Structures are given as structure tokens and as C-alpha cells.
């Protein structure tokens, strides 16, 4: 390396593994047999997840 060059570090993934919440879980909605991802910490599938209104910090949502 010359005096004017810069050194660097290689980019890699996160140092810690992704959080996992158990394999083989299913949606809690009665009659729904959708399997949830082990990375989804919710209790319901996308279709049955209760609606959540985001915090808008003073703005009105239409």
C-alpha cells in the first residue's frame, strides 16, 4: 500500500443471529391452519392479525 491509500474492513452480516420464535406455530384464529414463520413473533397470520392504527404524531389519517 502507498502512503495515500486507505484500508477498510469487509462488510458482513450482523454479528448476532436473527431472533427466532419457534417452528411449527399456527395462526390462533379458530379454523385457520396457516403456519407462521419462525421469524414472526405475532400470534396470527396476516389475514387475521387485528388492525393496528399507527401513531401519526398529530396528523389526521383520511
URNOR-V64669 format. One record per residue. PHI is phi in whole degrees, -180 to 180 (NA if undefined). Layout:
PHI ; PHI
This chain:
NA ; -88 ; -67 ; -94 ; -86 ; -112 ; -99 ; -150 ; -114 ; -73 ; -85 ; -137 ; -69 ; -62 ; -72 ; -110 ; -73 ; -66 ; -72 ; -125 ; -121 ; 104 ; -97 ; 79 ; -76 ; -123 ; -60 ; -81 ; -65 ; -57 ; 89 ; -90 ; -113 ; -68 ; -83 ; -89 ; -67 ; -69 ; -99 ; -96 ; -87 ; -76 ; -105 ; -124 ; -76 ; -60 ; -66 ; -102 ; -63 ; -60 ; -67 ; -120 ; -92 ; -70 ; -75 ; -108 ; 53 ; 92 ; -94 ; -88 ; -94 ; -52
